[in-house]
């Protein structure tokens, strides 16, 4: 189906062979499925822009033309999420689980923008943001495990 969206397909000639006719029918069916999938993944406002497309390739090209610079617009929110991650801290009233959930929410938000945060970075962040009342736990973890090799799940 990916090929149909990227390359499109040609109408068959009036004197096409049976094989060409069959290929055309298969491509037409794949094109219809691709258009349905595209339409299901977009909002009503965007649908209005591409609804006139006769084939999936035309719809895809319209979407690329309108939203092709999405990589540039991803940078600003991603920078904000990175900053939030770096300055995230724990208060005395919060539990470790609440803080860990905040970190996971930020990491998941960064994933939306194609930013993968390594386990080691998350582990180090969790350890750095713990309050002094948890220092004995940090020491125990550092003595029993290598912080560079521990996973988020193990922490």
Secondary structure, 3 states (H helix, E strand, C coil): CHHHHHHCCCCCCCCCCHHHHHHHHHHHHHHHHHHHHHHHCCCHHHHHHHCCCCCHHHHHHHHHHHHCCHHHHHHHHHHHHHHHHHHCCCCCCCCHHHHHHHHHHHHHHHHHCCCCCCHHHHHHHHHHHCCHHHHHHHHHHHHHCCCCCCCCCCC
